């Protein structure tokens, strides 16, 4: 038997990402988001949704750039901490012993410890209510070569031990159980 719940955001799991922003080291900041996703594959586009009250909001509005930094089990503490502390009060890179490196294509830093950094240029900001959506074009991806399968060239998410977020909790991604199209693949 099912019961009705109040309308809410229960589309889970979602990635637990650290988003890095800032045009210069004095303003570099990290915010943790799960309100994110893919919008288009060609051209590659994604979004993040951010509250106007967040310290990084004004930086995003001005620079029109951010980096999505995938998080791992080893980065779980920093991921949570950067989500509950304000960049107005803390230098999050220093506090969490994370390394800020200049992105290759956008005016924002990457988090060097992240296994995958997705560099994004904001093309539109949509006011939605509690959050504004920053729609962005993906202009570059930096991947840690330790997690690239030498045979297929694919990024090994299981090996990277990525984090996801669901209903107030952080979880490690599970074991791969299939690939796109496996249900209709012809037997060899």
PyMOL commands that place a pseudoatom at each C-alpha (Angstrom):
pseudoatom trace, name=CA, resn=UNK, resi=1, chain=A, elem=C, hetatm=0, pos=[0.000, 0.000, 0.000]
pseudoatom trace, name=CA, resn=UNK, resi=2, chain=A, elem=C, hetatm=0, pos=[1.277, 3.484, -0.846]
pseudoatom trace, name=CA, resn=UNK, resi=3, chain=A, elem=C, hetatm=0, pos=[0.618, 6.717, 1.035]
pseudoatom trace, name=CA, resn=UNK, resi=4, chain=A, elem=C, hetatm=0, pos=[0.646, 10.261, -0.289]
pseudoatom trace, name=CA, resn=UNK, resi=5, chain=A, elem=C, hetatm=0, pos=[3.510, 12.481, 0.851]
pseudoatom trace, name=CA, resn=UNK, resi=6, chain=A, elem=C, hetatm=0, pos=[3.776, 16.210, 0.533]
pseudoatom trace, name=CA, resn=UNK, resi=7, chain=A, elem=C, hetatm=0, pos=[5.362, 17.278, -2.780]
pseudoatom trace, name=CA, resn=UNK, resi=8, chain=A, elem=C, hetatm=0, pos=[9.139, 17.391, -2.467]
pseudoatom trace, name=CA, resn=UNK, resi=9, chain=A, elem=C, hetatm=0, pos=[12.488, 16.738, -4.074]
pseudoatom trace, name=CA, resn=UNK, resi=10, chain=A, elem=C, hetatm=0, pos=[12.808, 12.987, -3.715]
pseudoatom trace, name=CA, resn=UNK, resi=11, chain=A, elem=C, hetatm=0, pos=[14.601, 12.214, -6.961]
pseudoatom trace, name=CA, resn=UNK, resi=12, chain=A, elem=C, hetatm=0, pos=[17.513, 10.297, -5.454]
pseudoatom trace, name=CA, resn=UNK, resi=13, chain=A, elem=C, hetatm=0, pos=[20.381, 9.516, -5.500]
pseudoatom trace, name=CA, resn=UNK, resi=14, chain=A, elem=C, hetatm=0, pos=[22.119, 12.606, -6.827]
pseudoatom trace, name=CA, resn=UNK, resi=15, chain=A, elem=C, hetatm=0, pos=[25.815, 13.371, -7.151]
pseudoatom trace, name=CA, resn=UNK, resi=16, chain=A, elem=C, hetatm=0, pos=[27.442, 14.972, -4.131]
pseudoatom trace, name=CA, resn=UNK, resi=17, chain=A, elem=C, hetatm=0, pos=[29.608, 17.621, -5.778]
pseudoatom trace, name=CA, resn=UNK, resi=18, chain=A, elem=C, hetatm=0, pos=[31.981, 20.253, -4.568]
pseudoatom trace, name=CA, resn=UNK, resi=19, chain=A, elem=C, hetatm=0, pos=[31.605, 23.251, -6.860]
pseudoatom trace, name=CA, resn=UNK, resi=20, chain=A, elem=C, hetatm=0, pos=[34.588, 25.572, -7.012]
pseudoatom trace, name=CA, resn=UNK, resi=21, chain=A, elem=C, hetatm=0, pos=[34.264, 29.223, -7.976]
pseudoatom trace, name=CA, resn=UNK, resi=22, chain=A, elem=C, hetatm=0, pos=[36.305, 32.413, -8.032]
pseudoatom trace, name=CA, resn=UNK, resi=23, chain=A, elem=C, hetatm=0, pos=[38.354, 34.344, -10.545]
pseudoatom trace, name=CA, resn=UNK, resi=24, chain=A, elem=C, hetatm=0, pos=[41.380, 34.780, -8.286]
pseudoatom trace, name=CA, resn=UNK, resi=25, chain=A, elem=C, hetatm=0, pos=[42.804, 33.041, -5.203]
pseudoatom trace, name=CA, resn=UNK, resi=26, chain=A, elem=C, hetatm=0, pos=[41.544, 35.717, -2.799]
pseudoatom trace, name=CA, resn=UNK, resi=27, chain=A, elem=C, hetatm=0, pos=[37.927, 34.811, -3.663]
pseudoatom trace, name=CA, resn=UNK, resi=28, chain=A, elem=C, hetatm=0, pos=[38.226, 31.069, -4.349]
pseudoatom trace, name=CA, resn=UNK, resi=29, chain=A, elem=C, hetatm=0, pos=[35.396, 29.191, -2.674]
pseudoatom trace, name=CA, resn=UNK, resi=30, chain=A, elem=C, hetatm=0, pos=[33.803, 25.765, -2.568]
pseudoatom trace, name=CA, resn=UNK, resi=31, chain=A, elem=C, hetatm=0, pos=[30.122, 25.027, -2.172]
pseudoatom trace, name=CA, resn=UNK, resi=32, chain=A, elem=C, hetatm=0, pos=[28.576, 21.587, -1.959]
pseudoatom trace, name=CA, resn=UNK, resi=33, chain=A, elem=C, hetatm=0, pos=[25.596, 20.902, -4.200]
pseudoatom trace, name=CA, resn=UNK, resi=34, chain=A, elem=C, hetatm=0, pos=[23.381, 18.024, -5.167]
pseudoatom trace, name=CA, resn=UNK, resi=35, chain=A, elem=C, hetatm=0, pos=[20.881, 20.080, -7.138]
pseudoatom trace, name=CA, resn=UNK, resi=36, chain=A, elem=C, hetatm=0, pos=[22.714, 19.408, -10.393]
pseudoatom trace, name=CA, resn=UNK, resi=37, chain=A, elem=C, hetatm=0, pos=[22.413, 17.380, -13.535]
pseudoatom trace, name=CA, resn=UNK, resi=38, chain=A, elem=C, hetatm=0, pos=[22.899, 16.943, -17.254]
pseudoatom trace, name=CA, resn=UNK, resi=39, chain=A, elem=C, hetatm=0, pos=[20.774, 19.077, -19.565]
pseudoatom trace, name=CA, resn=UNK, resi=40, chain=A, elem=C, hetatm=0, pos=[22.120, 18.180, -23.005]
pseudoatom trace, name=CA, resn=UNK, resi=41, chain=A, elem=C, hetatm=0, pos=[24.802, 15.954, -24.500]
pseudoatom trace, name=CA, resn=UNK, resi=42, chain=A, elem=C, hetatm=0, pos=[25.535, 17.909, -27.702]
pseudoatom trace, name=CA, resn=UNK, resi=43, chain=A, elem=C, hetatm=0, pos=[26.586, 20.493, -26.797]
pseudoatom trace, name=CA, resn=UNK, resi=44, chain=A, elem=C, hetatm=0, pos=[27.436, 19.153, -23.362]
pseudoatom trace, name=CA, resn=UNK, resi=45, chain=A, elem=C, hetatm=0, pos=[25.440, 21.193, -20.847]
pseudoatom trace, name=CA, resn=UNK, resi=46, chain=A, elem=C, hetatm=0, pos=[24.633, 20.921, -17.164]
pseudoatom trace, name=CA, resn=UNK, resi=47, chain=A, elem=C, hetatm=0, pos=[23.297, 23.020, -14.323]
pseudoatom trace, name=CA, resn=UNK, resi=48, chain=A, elem=C, hetatm=0, pos=[23.632, 23.747, -10.643]
pseudoatom trace, name=CA, resn=UNK, resi=49, chain=A, elem=C, hetatm=0, pos=[20.965, 25.341, -8.485]
pseudoatom trace, name=CA, resn=UNK, resi=50, chain=A, elem=C, hetatm=0, pos=[22.131, 27.742, -5.779]
pseudoatom trace, name=CA, resn=UNK, resi=51, chain=A, elem=C, hetatm=0, pos=[20.328, 29.829, -3.156]
pseudoatom trace, name=CA, resn=UNK, resi=52, chain=A, elem=C, hetatm=0, pos=[20.788, 33.591, -3.524]
pseudoatom trace, name=CA, resn=UNK, resi=53, chain=A, elem=C, hetatm=0, pos=[21.867, 33.722, 0.128]
pseudoatom trace, name=CA, resn=UNK, resi=54, chain=A, elem=C, hetatm=0, pos=[24.939, 31.544, -0.485]
pseudoatom trace, name=CA, resn=UNK, resi=55, chain=A, elem=C, hetatm=0, pos=[28.325, 33.270, -0.424]
pseudoatom trace, name=CA, resn=UNK, resi=56, chain=A, elem=C, hetatm=0, pos=[29.205, 31.824, -3.848]
pseudoatom trace, name=CA, resn=UNK, resi=57, chain=A, elem=C, hetatm=0, pos=[26.047, 33.124, -5.530]
pseudoatom trace, name=CA, resn=UNK, resi=58, chain=A, elem=C, hetatm=0, pos=[27.442, 36.606, -6.225]
pseudoatom trace, name=CA, resn=UNK, resi=59, chain=A, elem=C, hetatm=0, pos=[30.756, 35.140, -7.410]
pseudoatom trace, name=CA, resn=UNK, resi=60, chain=A, elem=C, hetatm=0, pos=[28.872, 32.890, -9.858]
pseudoatom trace, name=CA, resn=UNK, resi=61, chain=A, elem=C, hetatm=0, pos=[26.793, 35.821, -11.102]
pseudoatom trace, name=CA, resn=UNK, resi=62, chain=A, elem=C, hetatm=0, pos=[29.900, 37.911, -11.751]
pseudoatom trace, name=CA, resn=UNK, resi=63, chain=A, elem=C, hetatm=0, pos=[32.348, 35.333, -13.149]
pseudoatom trace, name=CA, resn=UNK, resi=64, chain=A, elem=C, hetatm=0, pos=[29.834, 33.141, -15.017]
pseudoatom trace, name=CA, resn=UNK, resi=65, chain=A, elem=C, hetatm=0, pos=[32.102, 30.140, -14.393]
pseudoatom trace, name=CA, resn=UNK, resi=66, chain=A, elem=C, hetatm=0, pos=[32.319, 27.146, -12.077]
pseudoatom trace, name=CA, resn=UNK, resi=67, chain=A, elem=C, hetatm=0, pos=[33.902, 23.707, -11.838]
pseudoatom trace, name=CA, resn=UNK, resi=68, chain=A, elem=C, hetatm=0, pos=[32.007, 20.582, -10.825]
pseudoatom trace, name=CA, resn=UNK, resi=69, chain=A, elem=C, hetatm=0, pos=[34.412, 18.462, -8.775]
pseudoatom trace, name=CA, resn=UNK, resi=70, chain=A, elem=C, hetatm=0, pos=[33.243, 14.885, -8.289]
pseudoatom trace, name=CA, resn=UNK, resi=71, chain=A, elem=C, hetatm=0, pos=[33.677, 13.690, -4.736]
pseudoatom trace, name=CA, resn=UNK, resi=72, chain=A, elem=C, hetatm=0, pos=[34.859, 10.393, -3.322]
pseudoatom trace, name=CA, resn=UNK, resi=73, chain=A, elem=C, hetatm=0, pos=[34.767, 8.436, -0.116]
pseudoatom trace, name=CA, resn=UNK, resi=74, chain=A, elem=C, hetatm=0, pos=[38.098, 10.075, 0.821]
pseudoatom trace, name=CA, resn=UNK, resi=75, chain=A, elem=C, hetatm=0, pos=[36.589, 13.534, 0.225]
pseudoatom trace, name=CA, resn=UNK, resi=76, chain=A, elem=C, hetatm=0, pos=[33.357, 12.862, 2.145]
pseudoatom trace, name=CA, resn=UNK, resi=77, chain=A, elem=C, hetatm=0, pos=[34.277, 14.893, 5.242]
pseudoatom trace, name=CA, resn=UNK, resi=78, chain=A, elem=C, hetatm=0, pos=[35.364, 17.892, 3.145]
pseudoatom trace, name=CA, resn=UNK, resi=79, chain=A, elem=C, hetatm=0, pos=[32.237, 17.548, 0.992]
pseudoatom trace, name=CA, resn=UNK, resi=80, chain=A, elem=C, hetatm=0, pos=[29.961, 17.808, 4.007]
pseudoatom trace, name=CA, resn=UNK, resi=81, chain=A, elem=C, hetatm=0, pos=[32.023, 20.508, 5.753]
pseudoatom trace, name=CA, resn=UNK, resi=82, chain=A, elem=C, hetatm=0, pos=[32.092, 22.713, 2.654]
pseudoatom trace, name=CA, resn=UNK, resi=83, chain=A, elem=C, hetatm=0, pos=[28.309, 22.392, 2.480]
pseudoatom trace, name=CA, resn=UNK, resi=84, chain=A, elem=C, hetatm=0, pos=[27.626, 23.611, 6.008]
pseudoatom trace, name=CA, resn=UNK, resi=85, chain=A, elem=C, hetatm=0, pos=[30.318, 26.276, 6.448]
pseudoatom trace, name=CA, resn=UNK, resi=86, chain=A, elem=C, hetatm=0, pos=[30.263, 29.646, 4.694]
pseudoatom trace, name=CA, resn=UNK, resi=87, chain=A, elem=C, hetatm=0, pos=[33.061, 30.857, 2.470]
pseudoatom trace, name=CA, resn=UNK, resi=88, chain=A, elem=C, hetatm=0, pos=[32.410, 34.303, 3.930]
pseudoatom trace, name=CA, resn=UNK, resi=89, chain=A, elem=C, hetatm=0, pos=[33.886, 33.030, 7.206]
pseudoatom trace, name=CA, resn=UNK, resi=90, chain=A, elem=C, hetatm=0, pos=[36.380, 30.360, 6.099]
pseudoatom trace, name=CA, resn=UNK, resi=91, chain=A, elem=C, hetatm=0, pos=[38.913, 29.707, 3.379]
pseudoatom trace, name=CA, resn=UNK, resi=92, chain=A, elem=C, hetatm=0, pos=[37.558, 26.256, 2.605]
pseudoatom trace, name=CA, resn=UNK, resi=93, chain=A, elem=C, hetatm=0, pos=[40.575, 25.173, 0.536]
pseudoatom trace, name=CA, resn=UNK, resi=94, chain=A, elem=C, hetatm=0, pos=[42.895, 25.867, 3.479]
pseudoatom trace, name=CA, resn=UNK, resi=95, chain=A, elem=C, hetatm=0, pos=[40.564, 24.517, 6.153]
pseudoatom trace, name=CA, resn=UNK, resi=96, chain=A, elem=C, hetatm=0, pos=[40.051, 21.195, 4.337]
pseudoatom trace, name=CA, resn=UNK, resi=97, chain=A, elem=C, hetatm=0, pos=[43.651, 20.945, 3.048]
pseudoatom trace, name=CA, resn=UNK, resi=98, chain=A, elem=C, hetatm=0, pos=[42.459, 20.939, -0.568]
pseudoatom trace, name=CA, resn=UNK, resi=99, chain=A, elem=C, hetatm=0, pos=[44.572, 22.113, -3.486]
pseudoatom trace, name=CA, resn=UNK, resi=100, chain=A, elem=C, hetatm=0, pos=[43.214, 24.856, -5.743]
pseudoatom trace, name=CA, resn=UNK, resi=101, chain=A, elem=C, hetatm=0, pos=[44.622, 24.742, -9.254]
pseudoatom trace, name=CA, resn=UNK, resi=102, chain=A, elem=C, hetatm=0, pos=[43.646, 27.037, -12.112]
pseudoatom trace, name=CA, resn=UNK, resi=103, chain=A, elem=C, hetatm=0, pos=[41.175, 25.420, -14.492]
pseudoatom trace, name=CA, resn=UNK, resi=104, chain=A, elem=C, hetatm=0, pos=[42.351, 25.086, -18.077]
pseudoatom trace, name=CA, resn=UNK, resi=105, chain=A, elem=C, hetatm=0, pos=[39.380, 26.786, -19.797]
pseudoatom trace, name=CA, resn=UNK, resi=106, chain=A, elem=C, hetatm=0, pos=[37.308, 28.715, -17.229]
pseudoatom trace, name=CA, resn=UNK, resi=107, chain=A, elem=C, hetatm=0, pos=[38.026, 31.463, -14.728]
pseudoatom trace, name=CA, resn=UNK, resi=108, chain=A, elem=C, hetatm=0, pos=[37.664, 29.275, -11.628]
pseudoatom trace, name=CA, resn=UNK, resi=109, chain=A, elem=C, hetatm=0, pos=[39.809, 26.790, -9.706]
pseudoatom trace, name=CA, resn=UNK, resi=110, chain=A, elem=C, hetatm=0, pos=[39.637, 23.019, -9.791]
pseudoatom trace, name=CA, resn=UNK, resi=111, chain=A, elem=C, hetatm=0, pos=[40.020, 20.862, -6.677]
pseudoatom trace, name=CA, resn=UNK, resi=112, chain=A, elem=C, hetatm=0, pos=[43.128, 18.820, -7.477]
pseudoatom trace, name=CA, resn=UNK, resi=113, chain=A, elem=C, hetatm=0, pos=[42.126, 15.980, -5.136]
pseudoatom trace, name=CA, resn=UNK, resi=114, chain=A, elem=C, hetatm=0, pos=[38.904, 15.368, -7.078]
pseudoatom trace, name=CA, resn=UNK, resi=115, chain=A, elem=C, hetatm=0, pos=[39.136, 12.539, -9.641]
pseudoatom trace, name=CA, resn=UNK, resi=116, chain=A, elem=C, hetatm=0, pos=[37.063, 14.447, -12.209]
pseudoatom trace, name=CA, resn=UNK, resi=117, chain=A, elem=C, hetatm=0, pos=[36.759, 18.202, -12.751]
pseudoatom trace, name=CA, resn=UNK, resi=118, chain=A, elem=C, hetatm=0, pos=[34.102, 19.495, -15.134]
pseudoatom trace, name=CA, resn=UNK, resi=119, chain=A, elem=C, hetatm=0, pos=[34.775, 23.074, -16.241]
pseudoatom trace, name=CA, resn=UNK, resi=120, chain=A, elem=C, hetatm=0, pos=[31.591, 25.039, -16.974]
pseudoatom trace, name=CA, resn=UNK, resi=121, chain=A, elem=C, hetatm=0, pos=[30.697, 28.422, -18.494]
pseudoatom trace, name=CA, resn=UNK, resi=122, chain=A, elem=C, hetatm=0, pos=[27.345, 29.853, -17.392]
pseudoatom trace, name=CA, resn=UNK, resi=123, chain=A, elem=C, hetatm=0, pos=[25.086, 30.674, -20.349]
pseudoatom trace, name=CA, resn=UNK, resi=124, chain=A, elem=C, hetatm=0, pos=[21.874, 31.494, -18.471]
pseudoatom trace, name=CA, resn=UNK, resi=125, chain=A, elem=C, hetatm=0, pos=[20.556, 32.018, -14.957]
pseudoatom trace, name=CA, resn=UNK, resi=126, chain=A, elem=C, hetatm=0, pos=[16.937, 31.039, -14.313]
pseudoatom trace, name=CA, resn=UNK, resi=127, chain=A, elem=C, hetatm=0, pos=[15.173, 32.334, -11.215]
pseudoatom trace, name=CA, resn=UNK, resi=128, chain=A, elem=C, hetatm=0, pos=[13.121, 29.445, -9.853]
pseudoatom trace, name=CA, resn=UNK, resi=129, chain=A, elem=C, hetatm=0, pos=[12.155, 30.153, -6.227]
pseudoatom trace, name=CA, resn=UNK, resi=130, chain=A, elem=C, hetatm=0, pos=[14.329, 29.000, -3.344]
pseudoatom trace, name=CA, resn=UNK, resi=131, chain=A, elem=C, hetatm=0, pos=[17.192, 28.412, -5.809]
pseudoatom trace, name=CA, resn=UNK, resi=132, chain=A, elem=C, hetatm=0, pos=[18.367, 29.937, -9.073]
pseudoatom trace, name=CA, resn=UNK, resi=133, chain=A, elem=C, hetatm=0, pos=[19.529, 27.564, -11.801]
pseudoatom trace, name=CA, resn=UNK, resi=134, chain=A, elem=C, hetatm=0, pos=[22.895, 28.287, -13.423]
pseudoatom trace, name=CA, resn=UNK, resi=135, chain=A, elem=C, hetatm=0, pos=[22.697, 26.670, -16.866]
pseudoatom trace, name=CA, resn=UNK, resi=136, chain=A, elem=C, hetatm=0, pos=[26.183, 26.021, -18.207]
pseudoatom trace, name=CA, resn=UNK, resi=137, chain=A, elem=C, hetatm=0, pos=[28.088, 24.710, -21.174]
pseudoatom trace, name=CA, resn=UNK, resi=138, chain=A, elem=C, hetatm=0, pos=[30.784, 22.139, -20.371]
pseudoatom trace, name=CA, resn=UNK, resi=139, chain=A, elem=C, hetatm=0, pos=[33.992, 23.455, -21.952]
pseudoatom trace, name=CA, resn=UNK, resi=140, chain=A, elem=C, hetatm=0, pos=[36.560, 21.025, -20.541]
pseudoatom trace, name=CA, resn=UNK, resi=141, chain=A, elem=C, hetatm=0, pos=[36.887, 17.935, -18.375]
pseudoatom trace, name=CA, resn=UNK, resi=142, chain=A, elem=C, hetatm=0, pos=[40.013, 16.989, -16.436]
pseudoatom trace, name=CA, resn=UNK, resi=143, chain=A, elem=C, hetatm=0, pos=[40.209, 13.339, -15.355]
pseudoatom trace, name=CA, resn=UNK, resi=144, chain=A, elem=C, hetatm=0, pos=[42.676, 11.599, -13.053]
pseudoatom trace, name=CA, resn=UNK, resi=145, chain=A, elem=C, hetatm=0, pos=[44.387, 9.062, -15.297]
pseudoatom trace, name=CA, resn=UNK, resi=146, chain=A, elem=C, hetatm=0, pos=[44.420, 6.488, -12.465]
pseudoatom trace, name=CA, resn=UNK, resi=147, chain=A, elem=C, hetatm=0, pos=[40.683, 6.040, -13.044]
pseudoatom trace, name=CA, resn=UNK, resi=148, chain=A, elem=C, hetatm=0, pos=[40.702, 5.785, -16.839]
pseudoatom trace, name=CA, resn=UNK, resi=149, chain=A, elem=C, hetatm=0, pos=[40.405, 2.227, -18.145]
pseudoatom trace, name=CA, resn=UNK, resi=150, chain=A, elem=C, hetatm=0, pos=[43.365, 1.744, -20.528]
pseudoatom trace, name=CA, resn=UNK, resi=151, chain=A, elem=C, hetatm=0, pos=[41.372, -0.672, -22.706]
pseudoatom trace, name=CA, resn=UNK, resi=152, chain=A, elem=C, hetatm=0, pos=[38.146, 1.299, -23.125]
pseudoatom trace, name=CA, resn=UNK, resi=153, chain=A, elem=C, hetatm=0, pos=[39.191, 4.859, -22.282]
pseudoatom trace, name=CA, resn=UNK, resi=154, chain=A, elem=C, hetatm=0, pos=[36.162, 5.060, -19.959]
pseudoatom trace, name=CA, resn=UNK, resi=155, chain=A, elem=C, hetatm=0, pos=[36.242, 6.679, -16.526]
pseudoatom trace, name=CA, resn=UNK, resi=156, chain=A, elem=C, hetatm=0, pos=[35.941, 3.904, -13.885]
pseudoatom trace, name=CA, resn=UNK, resi=157, chain=A, elem=C, hetatm=0, pos=[33.389, 5.288, -11.418]
pseudoatom trace, name=CA, resn=UNK, resi=158, chain=A, elem=C, hetatm=0, pos=[33.488, 2.199, -9.219]
pseudoatom trace, name=CA, resn=UNK, resi=159, chain=A, elem=C, hetatm=0, pos=[37.272, 2.412, -8.838]
pseudoatom trace, name=CA, resn=UNK, resi=160, chain=A, elem=C, hetatm=0, pos=[37.040, 6.147, -8.050]
pseudoatom trace, name=CA, resn=UNK, resi=161, chain=A, elem=C, hetatm=0, pos=[34.629, 5.360, -5.168]
pseudoatom trace, name=CA, resn=UNK, resi=162, chain=A, elem=C, hetatm=0, pos=[32.337, 8.287, -5.935]
pseudoatom trace, name=CA, resn=UNK, resi=163, chain=A, elem=C, hetatm=0, pos=[29.830, 9.713, -3.454]
pseudoatom trace, name=CA, resn=UNK, resi=164, chain=A, elem=C, hetatm=0, pos=[26.130, 10.258, -3.974]
pseudoatom trace, name=CA, resn=UNK, resi=165, chain=A, elem=C, hetatm=0, pos=[23.580, 12.093, -1.852]
pseudoatom trace, name=CA, resn=UNK, resi=166, chain=A, elem=C, hetatm=0, pos=[20.129, 10.776, -0.963]
pseudoatom trace, name=CA, resn=UNK, resi=167, chain=A, elem=C, hetatm=0, pos=[17.529, 12.190, 1.418]
pseudoatom trace, name=CA, resn=UNK, resi=168, chain=A, elem=C, hetatm=0, pos=[19.998, 13.843, 3.801]
pseudoatom trace, name=CA, resn=UNK, resi=169, chain=A, elem=C, hetatm=0, pos=[22.747, 11.205, 3.642]
pseudoatom trace, name=CA, resn=UNK, resi=170, chain=A, elem=C, hetatm=0, pos=[25.961, 10.537, 1.743]
pseudoatom trace, name=CA, resn=UNK, resi=171, chain=A, elem=C, hetatm=0, pos=[26.510, 7.116, 0.181]
pseudoatom trace, name=CA, resn=UNK, resi=172, chain=A, elem=C, hetatm=0, pos=[29.263, 5.428, -1.740]
pseudoatom trace, name=CA, resn=UNK, resi=173, chain=A, elem=C, hetatm=0, pos=[28.211, 4.350, -5.220]
pseudoatom trace, name=CA, resn=UNK, resi=174, chain=A, elem=C, hetatm=0, pos=[27.631, 0.636, -5.569]
pseudoatom trace, name=CA, resn=UNK, resi=175, chain=A, elem=C, hetatm=0, pos=[28.794, -2.042, -7.936]
pseudoatom trace, name=CA, resn=UNK, resi=176, chain=A, elem=C, hetatm=0, pos=[28.084, -1.730, -11.660]
pseudoatom trace, name=CA, resn=UNK, resi=177, chain=A, elem=C, hetatm=0, pos=[25.315, -4.160, -12.665]
pseudoatom trace, name=CA, resn=UNK, resi=178, chain=A, elem=C, hetatm=0, pos=[25.024, -3.494, -16.386]
pseudoatom trace, name=CA, resn=UNK, resi=179, chain=A, elem=C, hetatm=0, pos=[25.683, -1.056, -19.203]
pseudoatom trace, name=CA, resn=UNK, resi=180, chain=A, elem=C, hetatm=0, pos=[23.405, 0.967, -21.453]
pseudoatom trace, name=CA, resn=UNK, resi=181, chain=A, elem=C, hetatm=0, pos=[21.603, -1.441, -23.766]
pseudoatom trace, name=CA, resn=UNK, resi=182, chain=A, elem=C, hetatm=0, pos=[22.569, -4.615, -21.905]
pseudoatom trace, name=CA, resn=UNK, resi=183, chain=A, elem=C, hetatm=0, pos=[18.928, -5.662, -21.622]
pseudoatom trace, name=CA, resn=UNK, resi=184, chain=A, elem=C, hetatm=0, pos=[18.575, -5.967, -25.406]
pseudoatom trace, name=CA, resn=UNK, resi=185, chain=A, elem=C, hetatm=0, pos=[22.132, -6.946, -26.326]
pseudoatom trace, name=CA, resn=UNK, resi=186, chain=A, elem=C, hetatm=0, pos=[22.405, -10.030, -28.543]
pseudoatom trace, name=CA, resn=UNK, resi=187, chain=A, elem=C, hetatm=0, pos=[24.023, -13.027, -26.900]
pseudoatom trace, name=CA, resn=UNK, resi=188, chain=A, elem=C, hetatm=0, pos=[27.408, -13.993, -28.298]
for i in range(1, 188): cmd.bond("trace and resi %d" % i, "trace and resi %d" % (i + 1))
show_as sticks, trace
zoom trace
